[in-house]
Amino acid sequence: MKTIKFETKLVPLVLSGQKTSTWRLFDDKALQAGDDLMLVNKETGEQFAEATIISVREKKLGELSDADWEGHERYESEEKMYEAYRGYYGDRVTPESVVKMIDFKLR
């Protein structure tokens, strides 16, 4: 089972079903449809749920459309989005960076 970590503020959104998609850059886990996931609170290290990946799409950050945001939290602005992802992945995040959009269903 693969592990995906979420910030504490996102845990209630996942558990309530509001957040059904997560975006990952530079995927080192080879996440794909059908994978079972252990969902972990990044700050506490505690598992809070299990899920299954139902679909995976890839797109450049600079090419996102409104439809891509379904099931994912929105940022105040495009710059805030880049700021957030640079916080996770460093300065190598650009509009050309490929984001893996992972739709999941809680088990």
Secondary structure, DSSP 4 states (H G I P E B T S, - for coil): -EEEEE-GGGHHHHHHTS--EEEEES-SS---TT-EEEEEETTT--EEEEEEEEEEEEEEGGG--GGGGTTSPPPSSHHHHHHHHHHHH-TT--TT-EEEEEEEEE-
